[in-house]
């Protein structure tokens, strides 16, 4: 490490890349289990997103502070213990704030420990960067994750129960698509979002190609 | 069938509440290693082995923690046990079957972060299963994981030959497939209990 020039500057990009270009869910396909399991309503999605972001920021800070102390051979085990500590904290906090929410999220709060986004960030980013930069990047990733959860949660709640955050949207005569709040709906909605993003990306690539050929003439 | 009989627990974990298709646990390896049937089968068996080991260890640890009134350490100790079990399986596989070890690649250490395994340990604690029931539950969950992985791999191998629009290639198509599979598994929903 010593002697090598390090890039310590924090730019807007440190925060923004987690939201769009390296979105953990839509681009990197990480942490799929909670994305599919707890997005049957907007409220669950928000709670899960906030909880994950908290763990992400907490573990990033600690890993980054201890990055020169942790021996290389046992680093993964150390990261997991650090993450598990923060998850236990979140677990007890949510239980204290709202028991309903705790029951709705079920085991998935504790399963934040095995969310690959968090371990991936600890290994790939926090262990190599200064604490402040790690926190900003963690916040970006967490926000990207929360946005992805919201994308799924809102579609599923809207179609599956005709409500948004518990308020009725379509009125009483709407026949809900129950399948959307059941497991298959999670797969279908995420698949549809990925299709949409693929289409956007292809369209952009096509437009750029067209522009280049125009310039070439 | 009684709700606490061993057969019921096994079938409930394997089919009715399939870990992958109904409870959304272990989606990463489900999407990651289901491209080829052969790797899918070996990944399934490796995961089942880890599930069995960690289920037994988790049972022992939980009785210890309850005896000393230290349940808040449950999550941390479970994940430590799972990480060591994975390390064990990884080392034995490296020694006995290097080819398989290379084929599974990065996904072998990632069994540690497979939520199906931690989920199993947490669920068996929440359901207060005794030792034999826990083993049956672990085997059922493993069988269900293998079943889902093999079904998916079989479908994806066939799909390789199909011509699909370029937008839907890759993960999007796999997720749609998984949705249809999950829809089929919902047919079992009436048979069991949560």
Boltz contact constraints between the chains, C-beta under 6 A:
constraints:
  - contact:
      token1: [A, 29]
      token2: [B, 171]
      max_distance: 6.0
  - contact:
      token1: [A, 32]
      token2: [B, 27]
      max_distance: 6.0
  - contact:
      token1: [A, 33]
      token2: [B, 24]
      max_distance: 6.0
  - contact:
      token1: [A, 33]
      token2: [B, 25]
      max_distance: 6.0
  - contact:
      token1: [A, 33]
      token2: [B, 27]
      max_distance: 6.0
  - contact:
      token1: [A, 33]
      token2: [B, 115]
      max_distance: 6.0
  - contact:
      token1: [A, 36]
      token2: [B, 24]
      max_distance: 6.0
  - contact:
      token1: [A, 37]
      token2: [B, 24]
      max_distance: 6.0
  - contact:
      token1: [A, 77]
      token2: [B, 83]
      max_distance: 6.0
  - contact:
      token1: [A, 80]
      token2: [B, 79]
      max_distance: 6.0
  - contact:
      token1: [A, 84]
      token2: [B, 75]
      max_distance: 6.0
  - contact:
      token1: [A, 84]
      token2: [B, 76]
      max_distance: 6.0
  - contact:
      token1: [A, 84]
      token2: [B, 79]
      max_distance: 6.0
  - contact:
      token1: [A, 88]
      token2: [B, 75]
      max_distance: 6.0
  - contact:
      token1: [A, 107]
      token2: [B, 119]
      max_distance: 6.0
  - contact:
      token1: [A, 107]
      token2: [B, 122]
      max_distance: 6.0
  - contact:
      token1: [A, 110]
      token2: [B, 75]
      max_distance: 6.0
  - contact:
      token1: [A, 110]
      token2: [B, 122]
      max_distance: 6.0
  - contact:
      token1: [A, 111]
      token2: [B, 115]
      max_distance: 6.0
  - contact:
      token1: [A, 113]
      token2: [B, 79]
      max_distance: 6.0
  - contact:
      token1: [A, 114]
      token2: [B, 113]
      max_distance: 6.0
  - contact:
      token1: [A, 114]
      token2: [B, 115]
      max_distance: 6.0
  - contact:
      token1: [A, 114]
      token2: [B, 118]
      max_distance: 6.0
  - contact:
      token1: [A, 116]
      token2: [B, 113]
      max_distance: 6.0
  - contact:
      token1: [A, 119]
      token2: [B, 113]
      max_distance: 6.0
  - contact:
      token1: [A, 183]
      token2: [B, 22]
      max_distance: 6.0
  - contact:
      token1: [A, 183]
      token2: [B, 182]
      max_distance: 6.0
  - contact:
      token1: [A, 184]
      token2: [B, 179]
      max_distance: 6.0
  - contact:
      token1: [A, 184]
      token2: [B, 182]
      max_distance: 6.0
  - contact:
      token1: [A, 184]
      token2: [B, 183]
      max_distance: 6.0
  - contact:
      token1: [A, 187]
      token2: [B, 175]
      max_distance: 6.0
  - contact:
      token1: [A, 187]
      token2: [B, 178]
      max_distance: 6.0
  - contact:
      token1: [A, 187]
      token2: [B, 179]
      max_distance: 6.0
  - contact:
      token1: [A, 187]
      token2: [B, 182]
      max_distance: 6.0
  - contact:
      token1: [A, 188]
      token2: [B, 179]
      max_distance: 6.0
  - contact:
      token1: [A, 190]
      token2: [B, 175]
      max_distance: 6.0
  - contact:
      token1: [A, 191]
      token2: [B, 172]
      max_distance: 6.0
  - contact:
      token1: [A, 191]
      token2: [B, 175]
      max_distance: 6.0
  - contact:
      token1: [A, 191]
      token2: [B, 176]
      max_distance: 6.0
  - contact:
      token1: [A, 194]
      token2: [B, 171]
      max_distance: 6.0
  - contact:
      token1: [A, 194]
      token2: [B, 172]
      max_distance: 6.0
  - contact:
      token1: [A, 195]
      token2: [B, 167]
      max_distance: 6.0
  - contact:
      token1: [A, 195]
      token2: [B, 168]
      max_distance: 6.0
  - contact:
      token1: [A, 195]
      token2: [B, 172]
      max_distance: 6.0
  - contact:
      token1: [A, 198]
      token2: [B, 167]
      max_distance: 6.0
  - contact:
      token1: [A, 199]
      token2: [B, 167]
      max_distance: 6.0
